[in-house]
Each structure stands twice: as C-alpha cells, then as structure tokens.
C-alpha cells in the first residue's frame, strides 16, 4: 500500500526461516511493499534490497519466498489484478451487465486498488514490459479478454448496438475506465477533475452516462 512500510518482527529459528505462524504475514508484507515500489518506480529501478529494507526483512528472505525478483513481480501482478478479474467474473455471471453497470463495476474496483493501473502500464503495456508475455498468456483472458464475450451476449440480446464489434467495444470500455486513473495526478492538478470521494462518484456518473448513450441501440 502506498506510503506504508510494514515492520515485521524477527522470528528466529534454527533453519533461519520464518516461523510457520508468521510466514503468511511476512509474505504479504513483501508483496505489499513490492507492489508499491514497482508501481511507483518500476521493476528495473527497484532493487531487491530496497524491497527488503522497506518490508523489514532480508534479501535472502525474499529469495526464500519467491526465488527471484522476476517471480516476485509476477506474483505481485497476479495478486494485483485478481480483484479486477473477480469483478469481471461477476459481470459474466450477472444478468445486469449493462454498459452502465460494467463501467461502474470496473471503475469502483480500480479506485479501490490505485496502484494497479500504474503497475500494469509500466510492466505490461509499455514497450519492453517485463510481464507482457505472462500477462497475455495467463492474465488477459480473465481481464479484458473476457469483456468481448460479455458484450457479444448483450449484442445478441439486442440490448446494445451491434457496432462496434465486441472486441473494439471492450477496448473502448477499458480505455475509458483505466486511463483516468493512470493520469490522476495531471487530471487533479492541471484539469481540476477530482478522482477521490464524491468527485470520483460524479466522474464515474459522467463516464457511465457517456458509455450508456454510445452503446444503446
């Protein structure tokens, strides 16, 4: 979490490994700190030692839990996108998956996990992203890759217009719900568009209304 550096009490044992009862907390602390640093600084600019120091552990302990820095990044990314994947699973399972409902579900999920857009942008979307291949092969099908099926179902029910095609419509939706959080500092400081609290609710209403008007027959 941004700005939080958990302090994990040292747990000594003969093997030098964390006690069983603390291992889950130690692992979670490492992941929290790594996600924050990777999102703010990028994977390449974040040494394992910095993660260890912020989490209150040793670099050897990070190696013990994750094996390598790249595996740590992969684990961070998989954990970070899980709430969004679960939100999309909910959309697939509900009969209320209107464009308005899709926008509100995705935006509210991203708002609760502010580091997610930066992490995905840095390590997946930009050229040379470390996790591009892993994301495309393992995570994308549960995320944006699932949206075309949802939109195709709505088109076949004639609940939304049949143009653009489902894949194009999915890309439009993802752009509208993700991009504002990527540019949040500029949106708030330069444009004066708030993306917190009541201001976020208002902005979400505008996006949902815009999408609803564009997608309805």
SERO-4910 file (N, C-alpha, C, O; in steps of 0.05 Angstrom, whole numbers):
BEGIN
 pado doro    nc1    nc2    nc3   cac1   cac2   cac3    cc1    cc2    cc3    oc1    oc2    oc3
  Unk    A     17    -24      0      0      0      0     18     25      0     39     25     13
  Unk    A      9     46    -14     26     70    -17     33     81     11     15     85     28
  Unk    A     59     87     15     68    101     39     71     83     63     80     93     84
  Unk    A     63     58     62     64     40     85     87     21     82     89      7     61
  Unk    A    103     19    103    126      1    103    123    -17    127    133    -10    148
  Unk    A    110    -40    124    106    -58    147    132    -66    160    151    -72    147
  Unk    A    132    -66    187    155    -75    202    149   -103    213    131   -106    230
  Unk    A    163   -122    203    158   -150    211    178   -158    233    202   -157    228
  Unk    A    168   -166    256    186   -174    277    203   -198    269    193   -216    256
  Unk    A    228   -198    277    246   -220    270    237   -246    284    232   -246    308
  Unk    A    235   -267    269    227   -293    280    251   -312    275    255   -321    253
  Unk    A    265   -318    296    289   -335    293    282   -364    298    266   -370    315
  Unk    A    294   -381    282    293   -410    287    319   -422    276    335   -408    264
  Unk    A    322   -447    281    348   -460    274    354   -460    245    377   -459    237
  Unk    A    333   -460    228    338   -461    199    343   -434    187    351   -431    164
  Unk    A    337   -413    203    339   -386    192    314   -378    176    314   -357    164
  Unk    A    294   -395    176    269   -388    161    249   -377    181    250   -382    205
  Unk    A    229   -362    170    209   -350    188    192   -372    201    187   -393    189
  Unk    A    183   -367    226    166   -386    239    140   -390    223    131   -371    210
  Unk    A    129   -414    225    106   -420    208     83   -401    212     70   -393    193
  Unk    A     78   -393    237     55   -376    243     58   -348    231     39   -333    228
  Unk    A     83   -339    225     87   -312    215     92   -312    185     93   -290    173
  Unk    A     95   -334    172    104   -335    144     84   -321    126     92   -308    107
  Unk    A     58   -325    131     38   -312    114     40   -282    116     37   -268     96
  Unk    A     44   -271    141     46   -242    144     71   -231    131     71   -210    119
  Unk    A     93   -246    133    118   -237    121    115   -236     90    123   -217     78
  Unk    A    104   -257     79    100   -258     50     82   -235     41     88   -222     21
  Unk    A     60   -231     55     41   -210     48     55   -182     50     50   -165     33
  Unk    A     72   -178     70     86   -153     73    105   -148     50    106   -126     40
  Unk    A    119   -169     42    137   -166     19    121   -159     -6    130   -141    -21
  Unk    A     99   -172    -10     83   -166    -34     72   -138    -33     71   -124    -54
  Unk    A     62   -129    -10     52   -102     -8     73    -81    -15     68    -62    -31
  Unk    A     96    -84     -3    118    -65     -9    127    -66    -38    131    -46    -50
  Unk    A    130    -90    -48    139    -94    -76    119    -81    -95    127    -68   -115
  Unk    A     93    -85    -90     73    -74   -108     75    -43   -108     74    -31   -129
  Unk    A     78    -32    -84     80     -3    -82    105      8    -97    103     27   -112
  Unk    A    128     -5    -93    152      5   -105    153      0   -135    161     17   -151
  Unk    A    143    -24   -144    142    -29   -173    123    -10   -187    129      0   -209
  Unk    A    101     -3   -174     82     15   -186     93     43   -188     88     57   -208
  Unk    A    107     52   -167    117     80   -166    143     83   -181    148    104   -194
  Unk    A    161     63   -180    188     67   -191    193     50   -216    210     56   -232
  Unk    A    178     28   -219    183      9   -240    200    -14   -231    216    -11   -212
  Unk    A    197    -36   -244    212    -61   -236    242    -57   -239    257    -64   -220
  Unk    A    251    -47   -261    280    -44   -266    294    -26   -246    317    -30   -240
  Unk    A    280     -6   -237    292     14   -219    288      8   -189    295     24   -172
  Unk    A    279    -16   -183    274    -24   -156    291    -48   -148    284    -70   -155
  Unk    A    313    -43   -134    330    -66   -125    316    -82   -104    299    -72    -88
  Unk    A    322   -108   -103    311   -126    -83    318   -116    -55    301   -118    -37
  Unk    A    341   -104    -51    349    -95    -25    330    -72    -15    324    -71      9
  Unk    A    321    -55    -34    302    -34    -25    276    -46    -16    264    -37      4
  Unk    A    267    -67    -30    242    -80    -22    246    -93      6    228    -91     23
  Unk    A    268   -106     10    273   -120     35    274    -99     58    263   -104     79
  Unk    A    288    -77     54    290    -57     74    263    -46     82    257    -43    106
  Unk    A    247    -39     62    220    -28     67    202    -48     81    185    -40     97
  Unk    A    205    -73     75    188    -94     87    199   -104    114    185   -119    128
  Unk    A    223    -96    121    234   -104    147    244   -133    146    244   -147    167
  Unk    A    254   -142    123    264   -169    120    292   -167    107    301   -145    101
  Unk    A    304   -190    102    329   -191     88    325   -199     59    305   -211     52
  Unk    A    344   -192     41    341   -201     13    340   -231     11    327   -242     -6
  Unk    A    354   -245     29    353   -274     29    325   -285     34    317   -306     23
  Unk    A    310   -271     51    283   -280     57    265   -276     32    247   -293     27
  Unk    A    269   -255     17    254   -251     -8    260   -274    -27    242   -285    -40
  Unk    A    286   -281    -29    293   -304    -46    280   -330    -36    272   -346    -52
  Unk    A    279   -333    -10    267   -357      2    237   -360     -7    228   -382    -14
  Unk    A    223   -337     -6    194   -338    -12    188   -339    -42    169   -352    -51
  Unk    A    205   -325    -58    198   -322    -86    218   -332   -106    212   -335   -130
  Unk    A    243   -337    -97    262   -349   -115    278   -329   -131    302   -331   -134
  Unk    A    264   -309   -142    277   -288   -158    260   -263   -159    237   -264   -152
  Unk    A    273   -242   -167    258   -216   -169    236   -218   -190    215   -206   -186
  Unk    A    241   -232   -212    220   -233   -233    196   -249   -223    173   -243   -230
  Unk    A    201   -271   -208    179   -286   -197    163   -269   -177    138   -270   -176
  Unk    A    177   -252   -162    164   -234   -144    146   -215   -160    123   -211   -152
  Unk    A    156   -204   -181    139   -186   -198    115   -200   -208     93   -190   -208
  Unk    A    119   -225   -218     96   -240   -229     75   -245   -207     51   -243   -213
  Unk    A     84   -251   -183     66   -256   -162     51   -230   -154     27   -231   -149
  Unk    A     66   -208   -153     53   -182   -148     32   -176   -168     10   -168   -161
  Unk    A     38   -180   -194     19   -173   -215     -5   -191   -213    -28   -181   -216
  Unk    A     -1   -217   -209    -24   -235   -207    -42   -228   -184    -67   -228   -186
  Unk    A    -30   -221   -161    -47   -213   -138    -61   -186   -143    -84   -183   -135
  Unk    A    -47   -168   -157    -58   -141   -161    -82   -142   -180   -102   -127   -175
  Unk    A    -82   -159   -200   -104   -159   -219   -127   -177   -210   -148   -177   -223
  Unk    A   -123   -192   -189   -144   -210   -180   -171   -196   -174   -192   -206   -182
  Unk    A   -171   -173   -160   -197   -160   -155   -211   -153   -181   -235   -155   -183
  Unk    A   -196   -144   -201   -208   -136   -227   -218   -161   -241   -240   -161   -253
  Unk    A   -203   -183   -240   -212   -208   -252   -238   -218   -239   -256   -227   -252
  Unk    A   -239   -216   -212   -263   -224   -198   -287   -206   -206   -309   -216   -208
  Unk    A   -282   -180   -209   -303   -162   -218   -314   -170   -245   -339   -169   -250
  Unk    A   -296   -177   -263   -305   -186   -290   -320   -212   -289   -339   -216   -303
  Unk    A   -311   -231   -271   -326   -256   -268   -354   -250   -258   -373   -263   -266
  Unk    A   -357   -230   -240   -383   -222   -231   -401   -212   -253   -424   -218   -255
  Unk    A   -388   -196   -271   -403   -186   -294   -413   -209   -312   -435   -208   -322
  Unk    A   -396   -229   -316   -403   -252   -333   -426   -267   -321   -442   -279   -336
  Unk    A   -428   -267   -295   -448   -284   -281   -475   -269   -277   -494   -282   -268
  Unk    A   -475   -243   -281   -499   -228   -275   -516   -222   -300   -506   -222   -322
  Unk    A   -542   -218   -296   -559   -211   -318   -561   -181   -320   -575   -170   -338
  Unk    A   -547   -166   -303   -548   -137   -303   -525   -124   -316   -519   -100   -312
  Unk    A   -511   -138   -334   -486   -128   -345   -491   -108   -368   -483   -112   -390
  Unk    A   -505    -86   -361   -508    -64   -380   -482    -48   -382   -465    -51   -364
  Unk    A   -478    -32   -403   -454    -15   -404   -450      2   -379   -428      5   -370
  Unk    A   -472     13   -369   -471     29   -345   -460     13   -321   -442     21   -306
  Unk    A   -471    -11   -318   -463    -29   -296   -434    -38   -299   -419    -39   -279
  Unk    A   -425    -43   -324   -398    -51   -329   -378    -29   -321   -359    -34   -307
  Unk    A   -384     -4   -329   -367     18   -323   -365     22   -293   -343     25   -282
  Unk    A   -387     22   -279   -387     26   -250   -373      4   -235   -358     10   -216
  Unk    A   -376    -20   -244   -362    -43   -231   -332    -41   -235   -317    -43   -215
  Unk    A   -323    -35   -259   -294    -34   -264   -282    -10   -251   -260    -12   -239
  Unk    A   -294     13   -253   -283     37   -242   -281     36   -212   -261     45   -200
  Unk    A   -302     26   -199   -301     24   -170   -280      5   -160   -267      9   -139
  Unk    A   -275    -17   -176   -254    -36   -169   -227    -23   -171   -210    -26   -153
  Unk    A   -222    -10   -193   -196      3   -198   -191     25   -177   -168     28   -168
  Unk    A   -212     40   -170   -208     61   -150   -200     50   -123   -185     64   -108
  Unk    A   -208     25   -116   -200     13    -91   -172      2    -92   -160     -4    -71
  Unk    A   -160      0   -116   -133    -10   -119   -117      9   -136   -111      2   -159
  Unk    A   -110     32   -126    -98     54   -142    -71     47   -154    -63     59   -174
  Unk    A    -56     27   -143    -31     20   -155    -33      3   -180    -14      0   -195
  Unk    A    -56    -10   -184    -60    -28   -206    -55    -16   -233    -40    -28   -249
  Unk    A    -67      7   -240    -62     18   -267    -33     24   -273    -23     19   -295
  Unk    A    -18     35   -253     10     41   -257     26     16   -261     45     15   -277
  Unk    A     20     -5   -245     35    -30   -247     31    -42   -275     50    -51   -287
  Unk    A      6    -43   -284      0    -55   -310     12    -38   -332     23    -49   -351
  Unk    A     11    -12   -329     22      6   -350     52      2   -353     63     -1   -375
  Unk    A     66      2   -330     95      0   -330    105    -27   -340    123    -28   -357
  Unk    A     94    -48   -329    106    -74   -333     92    -92   -354    101   -114   -360
  Unk    A     69    -81   -365     55    -97   -385     51    -81   -411     57    -91   -433
  Unk    A     41    -56   -409     32    -42   -432     54    -27   -447     54    -26   -472
  Unk    A     74    -17   -433     95     -2   -447    114    -20   -461    117    -43   -453
  Unk    A    127    -11   -483    146    -28   -497    168    -38   -478    178    -24   -462
  Unk    A    174    -64   -481    194    -76   -464    184    -84   -437    200    -92   -420
  Unk    A    158    -83   -432    147    -90   -406    155   -119   -398    152   -137   -414
  Unk    A    164   -122   -374    175   -148   -365    154   -170   -365    160   -193   -370
  Unk    A    129   -162   -360    108   -182   -357     89   -184   -381     67   -195   -379
  Unk    A     97   -173   -404     79   -174   -427     70   -202   -435     47   -207   -438
  Unk    A     90   -220   -438     83   -247   -447     67   -262   -426     47   -275   -433
  Unk    A     74   -259   -401     59   -273   -380     31   -262   -378     11   -277   -375
  Unk    A     28   -236   -380      1   -223   -379    -16   -233   -402    -39   -241   -398
  Unk    A     -5   -232   -426    -20   -240   -450    -29   -269   -449    -51   -276   -457
  Unk    A    -11   -286   -439    -17   -315   -439    -34   -325   -416    -48   -344   -418
  Unk    A    -32   -311   -392    -44   -322   -368    -65   -304   -355    -84   -314   -343
  Unk    A    -61   -278   -357    -79   -260   -343   -100   -246   -361   -123   -242   -352
  Unk    A    -92   -238   -385   -110   -224   -402   -136   -238   -408   -157   -225   -409
  Unk    A   -137   -265   -411   -162   -279   -415   -183   -274   -393   -207   -275   -398
  Unk    A   -173   -269   -369   -192   -264   -346   -199   -235   -344   -217   -228   -329
  Unk    A   -185   -218   -358   -189   -189   -355   -203   -179   -381   -225   -186   -386
  Unk    A   -188   -162   -396   -200   -151   -420   -209   -172   -440   -228   -167   -455
  Unk    A   -195   -195   -440   -203   -216   -458   -230   -228   -453   -242   -241   -471
  Unk    A   -241   -224   -429   -267   -234   -423   -290   -215   -430   -313   -223   -433
  Unk    A   -283   -189   -433   -304   -170   -439   -317   -173   -466   -341   -169   -467
  Unk    A   -303   -180   -487   -317   -184   -513   -339   -204   -511   -360   -200   -524
  Unk    A   -336   -226   -496   -358   -245   -494   -382   -233   -480   -405   -238   -488
  Unk    A   -377   -217   -459   -399   -204   -446   -414   -185   -465   -439   -185   -466
  Unk    A   -399   -169   -480   -411   -150   -498   -425   -164   -521   -445   -155   -531
  Unk    A   -413   -186   -531   -425   -202   -552   -453   -212   -543   -472   -212   -559
  Unk    A   -455   -221   -518   -480   -231   -508   -501   -208   -508   -524   -212   -515
  Unk    A   -492   -184   -499   -511   -162   -499   -519   -154   -527   -542   -146   -532
  Unk    A   -501   -156   -546   -508   -150   -574   -528   -170   -585   -547   -163   -599
  Unk    A   -524   -196   -579   -542   -216   -589   -570   -214   -577   -590   -221   -589
  Unk    A   -571   -203   -553   -597   -198   -540   -609   -172   -549   -631   -165   -542
  Unk    A   -594   -157   -566   -602   -131   -577   -606   -111   -554   -623    -93   -556
  Unk    A   -590   -114   -533   -591    -95   -511   -572    -71   -516   -575    -50   -504
  Unk    A   -552    -76   -533   -534    -54   -542   -531    -55   -572   -538    -76   -584
  Unk    A   -522    -34   -584   -519    -33   -613   -498    -54   -622   -480    -61   -607
  Unk    A   -501    -63   -647   -483    -84   -657   -458    -73   -670   -442    -88   -682
  Unk    A   -453    -47   -668   -429    -35   -678   -420    -15   -656   -436      2   -648
  Unk    A   -395    -16   -648   -372    -31   -658   -373    -61   -650   -388    -69   -633
  Unk    A   -355    -77   -663   -353   -105   -656   -345   -108   -626   -334    -89   -614
  Unk    A   -351   -131   -614   -347   -134   -585   -318   -128   -576   -314   -116   -555
  Unk    A   -298   -137   -592   -270   -132   -583   -264   -103   -583   -250    -93   -565
  Unk    A   -273    -88   -603   -269    -59   -605   -283    -45   -582   -272    -27   -569
  Unk    A   -308    -54   -577   -323    -42   -555   -309    -47   -528   -310    -30   -511
  Unk    A   -297    -71   -525   -283    -77   -500   -259    -58   -496   -254    -49   -474
  Unk    A   -245    -53   -518   -222    -35   -516   -230     -7   -509   -217      6   -493
  Unk    A   -252      2   -521   -262     29   -514   -269     30   -484   -262     49   -471
  Unk    A   -283     10   -474   -291      9   -446   -266     10   -428   -265     25   -409
  Unk    A   -247     -7   -434   -223     -9   -417   -208     18   -417   -197     26   -397
  Unk    A   -207     31   -440   -193     56   -442   -206     77   -425   -193     93   -411
  Unk    A   -233     78   -426   -247     98   -411   -246     94   -380   -246    113   -365
  Unk    A   -245     69   -372   -245     64   -343   -217     63   -331   -214     68   -307
  Unk    A   -197     57   -347   -169     55   -336   -153     81   -339   -139     89   -320
  Unk    A   -155     94   -362   -138    117   -367   -140    139   -346   -120    150   -338
  Unk    A   -164    146   -337   -166    168   -317   -149    163   -292   -139    182   -280
  Unk    A   -146    138   -284   -131    132   -260   -100    133   -266    -84    138   -248
  Unk    A    -93    128   -291    -65    130   -298    -56    159   -298    -34    165   -289
  Unk    A    -73    177   -307    -66    205   -308    -78    221   -284    -81    245   -286
  Unk    A    -84    207   -262    -97    220   -239    -82    245   -230    -95    266   -225
  Unk    A    -56    245   -226    -42    270   -217    -47    294   -235    -52    316   -226
  Unk    A    -45    289   -262    -50    311   -281    -79    319   -281    -86    343   -282
  Unk    A    -97    299   -280   -126    305   -280   -133    323   -257   -150    341   -260
  Unk    A   -122    317   -234   -130    332   -210   -115    359   -208   -127    379   -200
  Unk    A    -89    359   -214    -74    384   -210    -77    403   -233    -78    428   -229
  Unk    A    -79    393   -258    -80    411   -281   -108    416   -291   -116    439   -296
  Unk    A   -123    394   -293   -151    397   -303   -171    403   -282   -193    412   -287
  Unk    A   -164    397   -257   -182    402   -235   -205    382   -234   -226    387   -222
  Unk    A   -200    358   -245   -220    337   -245   -213    318   -222   -193    304   -223
  Unk    A   -229    318   -201   -224    302   -178   -230    272   -182   -249    265   -195
  Unk    A   -213    255   -171   -217    227   -173   -216    213   -146   -205    191   -143
  Unk    A   -227    228   -126   -229    217    -99   -256    223    -88   -268    244    -95
  Unk    A   -267    206    -71   -291    211    -56   -315    219    -74   -320    205    -94
  Unk    A   -329    240    -66   -353    249    -81   -346    257   -110   -362    252   -128
  Unk    A   -322    268   -113   -314    276   -140   -311    252   -159   -318    253   -182
  Unk    A   -301    230   -148   -298    206   -163   -326    195   -170   -330    185   -193
  Unk    A   -344    196   -151   -371    187   -157   -384    202   -180   -396    191   -198
  Unk    A   -379    229   -179   -390    246   -200   -378    239   -227   -391    237   -248
  Unk    A   -351    236   -228   -337    230   -253   -347    203   -263   -351    200   -287
  Unk    A   -350    184   -246   -360    157   -253   -387    159   -266   -393    145   -285
  Unk    A   -404    176   -255   -431    180   -266   -429    190   -295   -444    181   -312
  Unk    A   -411    209   -299   -408    221   -326   -398    200   -346   -408    198   -368
  Unk    A   -378    184   -338   -368    163   -356   -390    143   -362   -393    135   -385
  Unk    A   -404    134   -341   -425    114   -345   -447    124   -364   -456    110   -381
  Unk    A   -455    150   -360   -475    161   -378   -465    163   -406   -480    158   -425
  Unk    A   -440    172   -410   -429    174   -436   -428    147   -451   -436    145   -474
  Unk    A   -419    126   -436   -418    100   -448   -446     89   -454   -450     77   -475
  Unk    A   -464     93   -436   -491     83   -440   -504     95   -465   -516     81   -480
  Unk    A   -500    121   -468   -512    134   -492   -498    124   -518   -512    121   -538
  Unk    A   -472    119   -517   -458    109   -540   -464     81   -548   -462     73   -571
  Unk    A   -471     64   -528   -475     36   -533   -504     28   -538   -509      7   -550
  Unk    A   -522     44   -529   -550     36   -532   -559     37   -561   -549     54   -576
  Unk    A   -577     20   -569   -587     20   -597   -599     46   -605   -608     49   -628
***
